[in-house]
């Protein structure tokens, strides 16, 4: 089994700076430093997000924010569906039992409906 190599921050920065400057193509960098192309692109993504003790780029910061908001929308959608199902079950049980709803339905005194005396 191969041991996993670890690279210093300086090594990663050197490779990324060379890539971003356009001095060398990604293939040339990979051959020179004996690293895979997926690794160089992974480092480039990390660099753009500010993971190398640098300021994140505005584009990366916006992508991170969009990602956070998408997660929040997903969570809220799940909560909304859960609450809708709970309400539907509650209303169907009330209809089967023939009892007035505790939530101010049409026949409850809270809504002003019901029998007139």
HELIX and SHEET records of a PDB file:
HELIX    1   1 UNK A    9  UNK A   21  1                                  13    
HELIX    2   2 UNK A   26  UNK A   33  1                                   8    
HELIX    3   3 UNK A   37  UNK A   48  1                                  12    
HELIX    4   4 UNK A   58  UNK A   97  1                                  40    
HELIX    5   5 UNK A  109  UNK A  111  5                                   3    
END                                                                             
